[in-house]
Amino acid sequence: MKARKSLTRFTSFLTLMLAVCLIFSAAAEDELSIADLNPEDVEEVSMEAPLISNPLPIDFTGGFPLQEQFYLDAQTYQDPTIQVSITEKDITDYLQGYRGRDAQAWIVDIKIGDASQLRTAAAESFETTTTRHVDVIADRLNAVVAFNGDYVNRQDRGYVFRQGVFYKDKLQGKQDVLLIDEDGDFHPMHLPKKGELSDTIDGKKVINAFCFGPILVENGEIVEKIKDFGFLKPEKNYARLAICQCGPLHYKVILTTTEQSYTLGLKLKEFQQLCKDEGAVTAYNLDGGDSTTLYFHGERVNNQYKVNYREVPDIFYFASAWDGGNAE
Amino acid sequence: MSTYLWIMTAGSAAIFALYGLRCAKAERLPELRKNAWPNALLSFVLAATFGTILARVGYALLMSELDFEYDGIEALGLLLEFEIDCVSFFCGAIGVCLGVLLSNRLTRKGSAFVGMDAFAPFGALLAALFRLGELFFGSYGAGGELPEGSPLAFFPFALRIPVAGSSDYWAWAICVLSACFALIWAGIAFFKLRSRGRTGLSFTLTLFFLALPQILCESMRKRGMFWLFIHVEELLCAIVLAGVMLFWILKSGRNLPFLRRWAPFGILLLCIGLLVATEFAIDGKLFDLLPSVCYLFMIAVLAVIGWAGVVAARRYNEET
């Protein structure tokens, strides 16, 4: 009888404890709302979340208008279709030998939900030499982040294929070309000649092509043999810009500063190493020097100390495809 | 394109008719009156032919457009493709001058420069016509973008430029500015230089003072011939200035001390150096200055070149 009473008491105690636990956990769940998470937590959680694919038209229109709420801080933008984060990085360690000044780079990490969000645009048209400032072009296209391109059309040579439209093939086998297919994958082409490139690659449509180069990193490895076609200044601490693919729909754009600013840029070899260390599977060099421009949140990020900066004929940019959920 | 061709052909014909009329009525210069109309007609035909050919060939050569290595002899076929972005205004102007010069050689005795002097104001008029013709080609004659809400954002100060997939914008109407400079010089050449001065003066002064402001205009233009950041036609303007100045100096001042004789040319070279530096500054290199400041400096430098040119031209004129 006594044993039975003890068992009843123990069972009651256990039930009570279980009930208390349930009540506390429910209360805890009630209290933990999204509003109470700080931005870092949101970022941490949703950076891992898959991005929504909402294809933009392959034409010269821009992205969807950007909403201020998606700027998480001064260097991060994140909506359900695109994540962009900019990191200023001290790259002095990459300088082979002390040169009296520090070196600095901007690493822009971009993830997109659909390949169509990686877009190119001209100052006026890809058939003219007209130039405008990167921020002016980018503003009108609702770019989340934008960069100068390959200084298209300012020489009669080259290969121009943008937003699915072929314009010109005047290749001479002197410059590497980067083809970007409909899935947003990079295809580096070594010194192609006229007539060797087509509008498809590996059975996929080519959407954009850049003709500047060289290819810096290929299959995750530094390209050793590089042909200097005149603008590279490989041995100079130069402002450089590379577009890198790190994975499917995951890109990094890496910029170094000019020799005229307070910090140094990198020599080509050093820049290649930086791209590789940043996880680039493919890295392709675009127009650098004074053309190097990074645009984010409505303004130029690099070279802010300059009152006069170079206008360019073309840009590439990443756009938001977030239409407020209407597409779903 | 066809409307453009019709207007340019009719306009050019009218200008050459005026040239013929001026020659026919030149009272003080009987050599001009002789064969005035046949000369005007032949000038028109040769100028149109040479102008068209040189405008296209000059562009192809300067821009290394023909790829014989890949296309072989068929590359020459490219020369038959005429687009506004594939012609050189300056090479075309040289062709026009050659046409008129050749016509004067064929139809008249004596110095062909007499006929060229008479042609000078009409040449400037022709330049103005073709500059205004650039209005047919959208942004071809346009310069930099005007700030949004600018009170000057209307024609003839600005042109509305459409952009594929984006909003239009207003850009400075540089072709109108070029045309204005050419028209002003046409007036000066017609009314002030008429029957005055040494043979060749009107023609060379016209070349000089058409090329001089064009340096500013070419610098401000956004479309045209480029070797990366170098405006090719701006370079051609500088070559014309140097060529004309050399002509004046070599043909005059033999009894002047060396330094005094060559001072205008030295000033010109110095100013060209300053213009190159200004171009770098406009591009954001060398000096970090606002483009408007750079252009003001450029205008000042061009004024100095103009003054040096007047000094050299006056010496040329004073010596018979």
Chai-1 contact restraints between the chains, C-beta under 6 A:
chainA,res_idxA,chainB,res_idxB,connection_type,confidence,min_distance_angstrom,max_distance_angstrom,comment,restraint_id
A,F60,B,A164,contact,1.0,0.0,6.0,A-B,restraint_1
A,F60,B,G165,contact,1.0,0.0,6.0,A-B,restraint_2
A,T61,B,G165,contact,1.0,0.0,6.0,A-B,restraint_3
A,E124,B,S139,contact,1.0,0.0,6.0,A-B,restraint_4
A,E124,B,V163,contact,1.0,0.0,6.0,A-B,restraint_5
A,S125,B,A164,contact,1.0,0.0,6.0,A-B,restraint_6
A,T128,B,R223,contact,1.0,0.0,6.0,A-B,restraint_7
A,T129,B,R223,contact,1.0,0.0,6.0,A-B,restraint_8
A,T129,B,F226,contact,1.0,0.0,6.0,A-B,restraint_9
A,T130,B,S139,contact,1.0,0.0,6.0,A-B,restraint_10
A,T130,B,K222,contact,1.0,0.0,6.0,A-B,restraint_11
A,T130,B,R223,contact,1.0,0.0,6.0,A-B,restraint_12
A,T131,B,K222,contact,1.0,0.0,6.0,A-B,restraint_13
A,R140,B,S166,contact,1.0,0.0,6.0,A-B,restraint_14
A,R140,B,S167,contact,1.0,0.0,6.0,A-B,restraint_15
A,L141,B,S166,contact,1.0,0.0,6.0,A-B,restraint_16
A,R154,B,F226,contact,1.0,0.0,6.0,A-B,restraint_17
A,R154,B,L228,contact,1.0,0.0,6.0,A-B,restraint_18
A,D156,B,M63,contact,1.0,0.0,6.0,A-B,restraint_19
A,D156,B,E65,contact,1.0,0.0,6.0,A-B,restraint_20
A,K194,B,Y70,contact,1.0,0.0,6.0,A-B,restraint_21
A,D290,B,G284,contact,1.0,0.0,6.0,A-B,restraint_22
A,K306,B,D288,contact,1.0,0.0,6.0,A-B,restraint_23
A,V307,B,D288,contact,1.0,0.0,6.0,A-B,restraint_24
A,V307,B,L290,contact,1.0,0.0,6.0,A-B,restraint_25
A,N308,B,G284,contact,1.0,0.0,6.0,A-B,restraint_26
A,N308,B,D288,contact,1.0,0.0,6.0,A-B,restraint_27
A,N308,B,L289,contact,1.0,0.0,6.0,A-B,restraint_28
A,N308,B,L290,contact,1.0,0.0,6.0,A-B,restraint_29
A,Y309,B,G284,contact,1.0,0.0,6.0,A-B,restraint_30
A,R310,B,D283,contact,1.0,0.0,6.0,A-B,restraint_31
A,R310,B,G284,contact,1.0,0.0,6.0,A-B,restraint_32
